[in-house]
Amino acid sequence: MAEQHVVTLKLDPAIARVHEEGWQSWSPATDYPVTGLPHRAPSAVSYRGNYGGTRPQPAPGTFRGEGVLAVDPGNGDPIVVVGTESAAESVPRITAQLRGAELTVTASAAVTVTEHSAEAGLQAALGQFADDFAAQAGVGELRPAPTIWCSWYHYFTGVRQTDIEENLAAIAEHGLPVDVVQLDDGYQSEIGDWLTLSDRFSSLAGMVSQIKDSGRRAGVWIAPFLAGSKSRLFAEHPDWLIRDEGELVEAHHNWGQVTYGLDTTHPGVQAYLAEVFGYLLDAGFDFFKTDFVYAAALDGDRHGGLTPVAAYRLGLDLIRQGIGDSYLLGCGAPLLPSVGKVDAMRISPDTGPRFEPENGDLGKPSGRAAILTSTGRAWQHGRFWVNDPDCLIVRPEVENRQALANYISRVGGLRGSSDRIAALDDWGLRTTHELLSTVPPATPFA
């Protein structure tokens, strides 16, 4: 569909600012000087996996919001928010380009334009947009987030069952206020083969029993809409994968392989999702971190003929059917299509022990990337869901750990620790205890 003119705004180029909303959790989202250059993926591979999937990349010299874009003209005129009323079937691309002292905004589909107090600022204006969008999407009262301990940022894919047991004991020894012990990536035999374990785990049910015996709940990570090229799932069910004119649609390059998205409209995929989540629920998990879920929204042909966004939302509904009232955290997720479907949402790229991102790519893991986008999306907390700015990591070797702790204290709705507890020094233990003890309510930040 051709771009449609939406509005042309007169502004002060010296101080006007534009807020870009990214497509998914890891896509940068922040505001920029109207004369500045927004963050862009340095390669097509990074764009596919960390920014926009199969959506067209923005043209050079333009700003682009995925479903919402906001402009503070800087001349005393109201802040203008251009946004979609619904993301049930698709998400319009909203583009803005500066020409002299005018900013021209276009969109790929119908959008609305609202004006807001310039004095209140961009975050407040976006918050008002979020209130309206959440009401339309049927968001009800949000549940408070549990505190978590997560295995990822110390052990990564090498995590062992004994590591979980060690940290479970250390959490109790130090009296850390952790509600959920969450097993992250590394327990499964392959991406897509969630029912078979790596050789570092003997029994998920046995591990869950130990967690529950400690008075805590058990959480688990899963990338439910991915099939890795090394997996049995990929080998045995190629007809379950999203294709475009017969060719497989790549989702990501990770784990030393190419991964592909599952067609959630296919009856076989639906039965598979029911089996996988039934297995995990029966094992005793009641906190589910679903990751890389943008894979279900990739462009391509589908068995059921739904749009990519509608197919993605169907996938979330299938997960909810499988887990009942368990707590559901989204990650790597198309944002506006997820509103009303999850309890909490990762609203940034991964953090990490390294503060500066690799090759300056702010869609990839780093402390700086997590701070930038979590701060830019603070307005979503308490309106769409509970914001997850990613885990607190404060062991001594983490770069700029004080800065990471500070931003978690400001914008952390869902709070979790992801250090090996034994690796924390006195400052790290005190900081972890303090931030896990002071979780904000599931209402908008002041």
JOVEN-V437216 format. One line per field, one symbol per residue. burial: b if it has 16 or more other ideal C-beta (glycine too) atoms within 10 Angstrom, else e. A space follows every 10 residues. Layout:
# JOVEN-V437216
burial=???
This chain:
# JOVEN-V437216
burial=eeeeebeebe bebeebbbbb bbbbbbbbbb bbebeeebbb bbeeebbbbb bbbbbeebee eebbbbbbbb bbbbeebbbb bbbbeebbeb bbbbbbebee eebebbbbee beeeebebee bbbebbbbbb bebbeebebe ebeebbbbbb bbbbbeeebb bebbeebbeb beeeebbbbb bbbbbbbbbb bbbbeeebee beebeebbeb beeeebbbbb bbbbbbbbbb bebbeebeeb bbbeeeebbb bbeebebbbb bbbbbbeebb ebbeebbeeb bebbbbbbbb bbbbbbbbeb ebbeebebbb bbbbbbebbb ebbeebbbbb bbbbbbbbbb bbbbbbbbbb bbbebebeee bbbbbbbbbb bbbbbbbbbb bbbbbbbbbb bbbbbeebee beebbebbee bbbbbbbbbb beebeeebbe bbbebbeebb ebebbe
